[in-house]
Amino acid sequence: MAVNPKKHEMPTQAPEVRAHNFQEVALGYTAEMAAEEAARCLNCKNRPCVNGCPVNIDIPDFILQVRRGNYEEAYRIITRSSSLPAVCGRVCPQETQCESQCTLHVRAKMDPVGIGRLERFVADRHNAESTEKAQAPAPNGHRVAIVGAGPSGLTCAGDLAKKGYAVTVYEALHTAGGVLVYGIPEFRLPKSIVAREVETLRELGVRIETNVVIGKTLTVDELFEDGFEAVFIGSGAGLPNFMNIPGEACKGVYSANEFLTRSNLMKAYREHPNTPIMKGGRVAVVGGGNVAMDAARTALRLGAEKVYIIYRRSLEELPARREEVEHAEEEGIDFRLLCNPTEILGYENAENPRDPKNGFVTGIRCVRMELGEPDASGRRRPVEIPGSEFELEVDTVVMAIGTSPNPLIKNTTAGLEVNRRGGIIVTEEGLTSRERVYAGGDAVTGAATVISAMGAGKTAAKAIDEALSGN
């Protein structure tokens, strides 16, 4: 049977509708769509897609079960490797991981199989129809503490709980999920999905303590004093980066972390929020990654009349997922590429120091760029074009140029070595410079992907099990 060269399209809300609501943009495959997409898989013997998955899901096996209509078996296969299938099916960059290795794509030059879309279909089907609860195994007598309830911490917790460990997760915020709840908007990842995945971990016996800041409420050393035999640090990278240009202290300048946390976690889009956010007007988002796309599209849904993406390289170098860029373009986001901010402009009434408008953003000054020779990352270096400065009238500026690990844990944990960027230094097994202290995810690498953080959590869980079980 001839293979369809094109991936089955994902149904979505119409751009003119979704730009004004926070409901999920992608609507998911129907059973018929999933069967048609699963039929495109060649079920290769060498299984290159599995090698492309950071958590090594048995991709051809689960897709075969989808093709046969055995959705629960497909779910069982996925969850042998992944603790967060409904999440990964939505937010993982499959196009640069498993799908990039798909034989249809590499050898036949066709669209790769829609692996992420099929994973989402299977997880959503299970969550909608299954009443079965996860069963906690018999305890093995060992206790492990996890710092951070983000993707790496939850994955490490899930893998250890399945082996009978008594696992306690300590989360600084009031809701478990880490970047999944504070960073990724509802229209990309509904928070009910995250809550369901977290509940599955609780069914396995994982205990989650919120509003506990490790480094203040408790230290790593105190966790050991409390009887934990190993600690995994998955505290993420919550320290925002800024450009250090004039005007960044103006009112109306946000880091993307603050802007998204206020909207996603604190529900600032509600009519009378406890944690407000600037809404409406004109918004400039500086950066070109997924976080920049999330911030820009959130600003639009909060009522902005105009939203700009300002990025110093061209569309080809834009690091965000292609799907997110396309969705942003469809929704009317204005991309100002090959531009770089040099100053944020603020209102100042020298005659009336008490003018309530004083200090608020009025605009952003930028310079046009051109691409020169490749830099250390292999991308062509952006170079300023002399005399090309221009200004955009804006009311809000969101800096989405990356984050670094928070130094709190490093500063309160003697002997914990970090690199010059603040990332915790670990071995291939996730072991830090401290005995039986492991780390993974953004706390090690800086801001990266959900699935890479999950892979680090799995690696550390395996190492912790080997250390505590004596294997």
C-alpha positions as CSV (number, residue, x, y, z in Angstrom):
1,M,0.0,0.0,0.0
2,A,1.3,3.4,-0.9
3,V,2.3,5.7,2.0
4,N,0.8,9.1,2.2
5,P,3.7,11.5,1.8
6,K,2.0,14.1,4.0
7,K,1.5,14.1,7.8
8,H,-2.2,14.3,8.7
9,E,-3.0,17.9,9.5
10,M,-3.8,18.8,13.1
11,P,-7.3,20.4,13.5
12,T,-7.0,23.8,15.2
13,Q,-9.2,26.7,16.3
14,A,-9.5,29.4,13.6
15,P,-6.9,32.1,14.1
16,E,-9.4,34.9,14.3
17,V,-11.2,33.0,17.1
18,R,-8.3,31.6,19.1
19,A,-6.5,35.0,19.3
20,H,-9.1,36.1,21.7
21,N,-9.4,33.1,24.1
22,F,-7.1,30.9,26.2
23,Q,-8.6,27.6,25.0
24,E,-6.3,25.1,23.5
25,V,-5.3,25.9,19.9
26,A,-4.7,22.4,18.6
27,L,-7.9,20.2,18.9
28,G,-6.3,16.8,18.6
29,Y,-6.7,13.9,16.2
30,T,-9.9,11.9,15.9
31,A,-9.6,8.1,16.0
32,E,-9.9,8.0,12.3
33,M,-7.1,10.6,11.8
34,A,-4.9,8.7,14.3
35,A,-5.4,5.4,12.4
36,E,-4.5,7.0,9.1
37,E,-1.4,8.6,10.6
38,A,-0.3,5.4,12.3
39,A,-0.6,3.6,9.0
40,R,2.2,5.8,7.7
41,C,4.7,4.2,10.1
42,L,7.0,1.7,8.4
43,N,7.8,-0.1,11.7
44,C,11.5,0.0,10.9
45,K,13.7,-2.7,12.3
46,N,16.5,-0.3,13.2
47,R,14.0,2.1,15.0
48,P,15.9,5.4,14.5
49,C,13.0,7.4,16.1
50,V,13.6,5.6,19.5
51,N,17.2,6.8,19.5
52,G,15.9,10.4,18.8
53,C,13.7,10.3,21.9
54,P,15.4,11.5,25.1
55,V,13.4,9.0,27.1
56,N,13.5,6.2,24.5
57,I,9.8,5.5,24.1
58,D,9.1,2.4,22.1
59,I,7.7,4.5,19.3
60,P,7.0,1.9,16.6
61,D,5.4,-0.4,19.1
62,F,3.0,2.1,20.4
63,I,2.1,3.3,16.9
64,L,1.4,-0.3,15.8
65,Q,-1.1,-0.6,18.7
66,V,-2.8,2.7,17.6
67,R,-3.0,1.3,14.1
68,R,-4.7,-1.8,15.5
69,G,-7.1,0.3,17.8
70,N,-5.5,-1.0,21.0
71,Y,-5.2,2.4,22.6
72,E,-4.7,1.2,26.2
73,E,-1.9,-1.0,25.2
74,A,-0.3,1.9,23.3
75,Y,-0.6,4.0,26.5
76,R,1.0,1.2,28.6
77,I,3.9,1.1,26.1
78,I,4.4,4.9,26.3
79,T,4.2,5.1,30.1
80,R,6.9,2.5,30.5
81,S,9.3,5.3,29.5
82,S,7.4,8.5,30.0
83,S,5.6,9.8,33.1
84,L,4.0,12.7,31.3
85,P,2.7,11.5,27.9
86,A,-0.2,14.0,27.5
87,V,2.3,16.8,28.2
88,C,5.0,15.6,25.9
89,G,2.6,15.0,23.1
90,R,1.8,18.7,23.2
91,V,5.0,20.6,23.9
92,C,8.0,18.4,23.0
93,P,10.0,19.5,19.8
94,Q,9.5,16.2,18.0
95,E,10.5,17.8,14.8
96,T,14.1,18.1,16.1
97,Q,14.1,14.8,18.0
98,C,12.2,11.6,17.2
99,E,10.5,12.8,14.1
100,S,13.8,14.2,12.7
101,Q,15.1,10.6,12.7
102,C,12.0,9.1,11.0
103,T,12.9,6.9,8.0
104,L,10.1,8.4,5.9
105,H,11.6,11.8,6.4
106,V,15.3,10.9,6.2
107,R,15.3,8.4,3.4
108,A,12.0,8.9,1.5
109,K,12.0,12.7,1.9
110,M,8.4,12.6,3.0
111,D,6.8,14.2,6.1
112,P,7.8,12.3,9.2
113,V,5.2,10.3,11.0
114,G,3.3,12.6,13.5
115,I,4.7,10.9,16.5
116,G,3.9,13.7,19.0
117,R,0.3,14.0,17.7
118,L,-0.2,10.2,18.1
119,E,1.3,10.3,21.6
120,R,-1.1,13.1,22.5
121,F,-4.0,11.1,21.0
122,V,-3.2,8.0,23.1
123,A,-2.8,9.9,26.3
124,D,-5.9,12.0,25.9
125,R,-7.9,8.9,25.0
126,H,-6.7,7.2,28.2
127,N,-7.4,10.2,30.4
128,A,-10.9,10.5,28.9
129,E,-12.0,6.9,29.1
130,S,-9.9,5.0,31.6
131,T,-11.0,4.7,35.2
132,E,-8.1,2.6,36.2
133,K,-5.8,4.1,38.8
134,A,-2.0,3.7,39.1
135,Q,-1.0,1.1,41.7
136,A,1.7,2.0,44.2
137,P,4.2,-0.9,44.5
138,A,5.4,-2.5,47.8
139,P,7.8,-0.1,49.6
140,N,11.4,-1.0,49.5
141,G,12.4,0.9,52.6
142,H,14.4,3.7,51.0
143,R,13.5,7.5,51.0
144,V,14.4,10.0,48.3
145,A,13.8,13.8,48.2
146,I,13.1,15.6,45.0
147,V,13.7,19.4,44.8
148,G,11.3,20.9,42.2
149,A,8.0,19.6,40.8
150,G,8.9,20.4,37.2
151,P,9.4,17.9,34.3
152,S,12.8,16.5,35.6
153,G,11.7,16.2,39.2
154,L,8.3,14.6,38.4
155,T,10.0,12.1,36.0
156,C,12.6,11.2,38.6
157,A,9.9,10.9,41.2
158,G,7.7,8.7,39.0
159,D,10.5,6.3,38.0
160,L,11.6,5.9,41.7
161,A,8.1,5.4,43.0
162,K,7.5,2.6,40.5
163,K,10.4,0.8,42.2
164,G,9.0,1.2,45.7
165,Y,10.9,4.2,46.9
166,A,9.2,6.6,49.3
167,V,9.5,9.9,47.4
168,T,8.7,13.4,48.6
169,V,8.8,16.2,46.1
170,Y,9.3,19.8,47.4
171,E,7.9,22.6,45.2
172,A,8.5,26.3,45.9
173,L,5.3,27.4,44.2
174,H,1.7,26.6,45.4
175,T,1.0,24.2,42.4
176,A,3.1,21.3,41.2
177,G,4.2,21.3,37.6
178,G,7.1,23.8,37.4
179,V,7.4,25.4,34.0
180,L,4.4,23.3,32.8
181,V,2.1,25.4,34.9
182,Y,3.9,28.8,35.2
183,G,5.6,29.0,31.9
184,I,3.5,27.3,29.2
185,P,0.2,29.0,28.4
186,E,-3.2,27.3,28.7
187,F,-3.7,27.5,24.9
188,R,-0.7,25.3,24.4
189,L,-1.0,23.1,27.5
190,P,-4.2,23.0,29.5
191,K,-3.4,23.0,33.2
192,S,-6.0,20.2,33.7
193,I,-3.7,18.0,31.7
194,V,-0.8,18.7,34.0
195,A,-2.9,18.2,37.1
196,R,-4.0,14.8,35.8
197,E,-0.4,13.7,35.2
198,V,0.5,14.9,38.7
199,E,-2.4,13.0,40.2
200,T,-1.1,9.8,38.5
201,L,2.2,10.2,40.4
202,R,0.3,10.7,43.6
203,E,-1.5,7.4,43.0
204,L,1.9,5.8,42.7
205,G,2.7,7.1,46.3
206,V,4.6,10.2,45.5
207,R,4.2,12.9,48.2
208,I,4.2,16.5,47.0
209,E,4.9,19.3,49.4
210,T,4.2,22.8,47.9
211,N,5.2,26.2,49.2
212,V,8.6,24.8,50.3
213,V,11.6,26.7,49.1
214,I,14.7,24.6,49.4
215,G,17.5,26.9,50.4
216,K,15.2,28.9,52.7
217,T,12.4,26.7,54.2
218,L,14.8,23.7,54.3
219,T,18.3,23.1,53.1
220,V,19.7,20.1,51.2
221,D,21.7,19.2,54.3
222,E,18.5,19.3,56.4
223,L,16.8,16.9,54.0
224,F,19.5,14.3,54.8
225,E,19.1,15.1,58.5
226,D,15.4,14.3,58.1
227,G,16.3,10.8,56.9
228,F,16.4,11.0,53.1
229,E,19.1,8.9,51.6
230,A,19.4,10.8,48.3
231,V,18.4,14.1,46.9
232,F,17.6,15.0,43.3
233,I,17.7,18.7,42.4
234,G,15.4,19.6,39.6
235,S,14.8,23.3,40.5
236,G,14.8,24.6,36.9
237,A,16.1,27.9,35.6
238,G,14.0,30.7,37.0
239,L,16.5,33.5,37.0
240,P,15.6,35.8,34.0
241,N,18.2,37.4,31.8
242,F,18.1,41.1,30.7
243,M,19.9,43.0,28.1
244,N,21.3,45.7,30.4
245,I,20.2,48.5,28.1
246,P,18.9,52.0,29.2
247,G,15.3,52.0,30.3
248,E,14.9,48.4,31.5
249,A,13.9,49.7,34.9
250,C,10.8,51.5,33.4
251,K,7.3,50.5,34.6
252,G,5.9,48.0,32.1
253,V,9.1,46.1,31.5
254,Y,8.7,42.4,32.4
255,S,10.9,39.3,32.2
256,A,9.0,36.6,30.2
257,N,9.1,34.5,33.4
258,E,7.2,37.2,35.4
259,F,4.8,38.0,32.5
260,L,3.9,34.3,31.9
261,T,3.7,33.4,35.6
262,R,1.3,36.3,36.3
263,S,-0.9,35.1,33.4
264,N,-0.6,31.3,33.6
265,L,-0.3,30.5,37.3
266,M,-1.8,33.6,38.9
267,K,-4.7,34.0,36.4
268,A,-4.0,37.6,35.7
269,Y,-6.4,37.4,32.6
270,R,-9.3,37.3,35.0
271,E,-11.4,40.5,35.6
272,H,-10.2,41.1,39.2
273,P,-6.9,39.2,39.6
274,N,-4.9,39.1,42.8
275,T,-1.7,39.4,40.7
276,P,-2.4,42.0,38.0
277,I,-0.6,42.5,34.7
278,M,-0.6,45.3,32.1
279,K,-3.2,44.5,29.4
280,G,-4.0,46.1,26.1
281,G,-2.0,48.7,24.2
282,R,1.1,47.8,22.2
283,V,3.5,45.2,23.3
284,A,7.1,44.4,22.2
285,V,8.5,40.9,23.0
286,V,12.3,40.7,22.7
287,G,13.5,37.2,21.7
288,G,12.9,34.4,19.2
289,G,12.4,31.2,21.2
290,N,9.3,29.3,22.3
291,V,9.0,31.5,25.4
292,A,8.9,34.6,23.2
293,M,6.1,33.1,21.1
294,D,4.2,32.2,24.3
295,A,4.6,35.7,25.7
296,A,3.5,37.4,22.5
297,R,0.5,35.2,22.0
298,T,-0.5,35.6,25.6
299,A,-0.3,39.4,25.3
300,L,-2.6,39.2,22.3
301,R,-5.1,37.2,24.3
302,L,-4.9,39.7,27.1
303,G,-6.2,42.4,24.8
304,A,-3.1,44.0,23.1
305,E,-4.0,45.9,20.0
306,K,-0.6,45.3,18.5
307,V,2.2,42.8,19.4
308,Y,5.7,42.8,18.0
309,I,8.4,40.1,18.1
310,I,11.8,41.7,18.0
311,Y,14.6,39.3,17.1
312,R,18.1,40.1,16.0
313,R,18.5,37.3,13.4
314,S,16.4,36.2,10.5
315,L,13.4,33.8,10.2
316,E,15.7,30.9,9.4
317,E,17.6,31.3,12.7
318,L,14.5,31.7,14.8
319,P,14.9,29.0,17.5
320,A,11.2,28.6,18.3
321,R,9.2,25.6,17.0
322,R,8.0,26.1,13.5
323,E,4.5,25.3,14.5
324,E,4.5,28.0,17.2
325,V,5.9,30.6,14.7
326,E,3.2,29.7,12.2
327,H,0.5,30.0,14.8
328,A,1.8,33.4,15.9
329,E,1.9,34.6,12.3
330,E,-1.6,33.4,11.7
331,E,-2.8,35.3,14.8
332,G,-1.3,38.6,13.5
333,I,1.9,38.9,15.6
334,D,4.2,41.4,13.8
335,F,7.7,39.9,13.4
336,R,10.4,42.6,13.3
337,L,13.4,40.4,12.3
338,L,17.0,41.5,12.0
339,C,16.4,44.1,14.7
340,N,17.9,44.6,18.1
341,P,16.7,46.9,21.0
342,T,19.2,49.5,22.1
343,E,17.0,51.5,24.6
344,I,13.6,51.4,26.2
345,L,11.9,54.8,26.2
346,G,10.0,56.1,29.2
347,Y,7.6,59.0,29.9
348,E,9.0,61.8,32.0
349,N,7.2,65.0,33.0
350,A,10.0,67.1,34.5
351,E,7.6,69.9,35.4
352,N,5.4,67.5,37.5
353,P,7.4,64.8,39.3
354,R,4.1,63.4,40.6
355,D,2.6,62.8,37.2
356,P,1.3,59.2,37.4
357,K,2.5,58.5,33.9
358,N,6.1,59.1,34.9
359,G,8.4,56.1,34.5
360,F,6.1,54.1,32.3
361,V,7.2,52.7,28.9
362,T,6.4,54.7,25.9
363,G,8.5,53.0,23.2
364,I,11.5,51.0,22.3
365,R,14.5,52.1,20.2
366,C,16.0,49.5,17.9
367,V,18.8,49.2,15.3
368,R,18.6,47.1,12.2
369,M,21.0,44.2,11.8
370,E,22.6,42.1,9.0
371,L,24.1,38.6,9.3
372,G,27.8,38.4,9.2
373,E,30.2,35.5,9.8
374,P,29.1,32.4,11.9
375,D,29.7,32.8,15.7
376,A,30.7,30.0,18.2
377,S,27.1,28.5,18.0
378,G,27.5,28.1,14.2
379,R,24.8,30.7,13.5
380,R,25.7,33.8,11.5
381,R,26.5,36.7,13.8
382,P,24.1,39.7,13.7
383,V,26.0,42.9,13.0
384,E,24.5,46.4,13.4
385,I,23.8,48.5,10.4
386,P,25.1,52.1,11.2
387,G,22.5,54.8,11.0
388,S,19.5,52.4,10.9
389,E,18.0,53.2,14.3
390,F,14.2,53.4,14.5
391,E,11.6,53.6,17.3
392,L,8.4,51.6,17.9
393,E,5.6,53.1,20.1
394,V,4.8,50.5,22.8
395,D,3.3,50.4,26.3
396,T,4.8,47.1,27.5
397,V,8.1,45.3,26.9
398,V,8.7,41.6,27.6
399,M,12.3,40.3,27.7
400,A,12.3,36.7,26.6
401,I,16.1,36.2,26.1
402,G,16.7,33.2,28.3
403,T,17.0,32.3,32.0
404,S,19.6,30.9,34.3
405,P,19.5,28.6,37.4
406,N,18.6,30.4,40.6
407,P,21.7,30.6,42.9
408,L,19.8,29.9,46.1
409,I,20.5,26.2,46.3
410,K,24.1,26.6,45.3
411,N,24.6,29.3,48.0
412,T,23.1,27.2,50.8
413,T,24.7,23.8,49.9
414,A,28.4,23.6,50.8
415,G,30.5,21.7,48.2
416,L,27.9,21.9,45.4
417,E,29.9,22.9,42.3
418,V,28.4,25.0,39.5
419,N,29.7,26.3,36.2
420,R,30.2,29.9,35.2
421,R,26.5,30.2,34.2
422,G,25.3,28.8,37.5
423,G,24.4,25.4,36.2
424,I,25.1,22.5,38.6
425,I,27.9,20.4,37.4
426,V,27.0,16.7,37.1
427,T,28.4,13.4,35.8
428,E,26.8,11.5,33.0
429,E,24.7,9.7,35.7
430,G,23.5,13.1,37.1
431,L,25.7,12.9,40.3
432,T,26.8,16.3,41.6
433,S,30.0,17.1,43.5
434,R,28.1,16.2,46.7
435,E,27.7,12.5,47.7
436,R,24.2,11.2,46.9
437,V,23.0,14.6,45.6
438,Y,21.9,14.4,42.0
439,A,20.6,17.1,39.6
440,G,19.1,17.4,36.1
441,G,17.1,19.5,33.8
442,D,17.3,23.3,33.5
443,A,19.1,23.5,36.9
444,V,22.0,21.9,35.1
445,T,21.7,23.0,31.4
446,G,19.9,26.3,31.7
447,A,16.6,26.7,29.9
448,A,16.1,23.7,27.6
449,T,13.2,21.4,26.5
450,V,10.7,19.6,28.6
451,I,11.7,16.2,27.2
452,S,15.4,16.7,27.8
453,A,14.7,17.6,31.4
454,M,12.6,14.4,31.6
455,G,15.5,12.4,30.2
456,A,17.8,13.8,32.9
457,G,15.3,12.9,35.5
458,K,15.2,9.3,34.2
459,T,19.0,9.1,34.2
460,A,19.3,10.3,37.8
461,A,16.5,7.9,38.9
462,K,18.4,5.0,37.5
463,A,21.6,6.1,39.2
464,I,19.9,6.7,42.5
465,D,18.3,3.2,42.4
466,E,21.7,1.6,41.7
467,A,23.3,3.5,44.5
468,L,20.7,2.8,47.1
469,S,19.8,-0.8,46.1
470,G,23.5,-1.8,45.9
471,N,23.2,-3.0,42.3
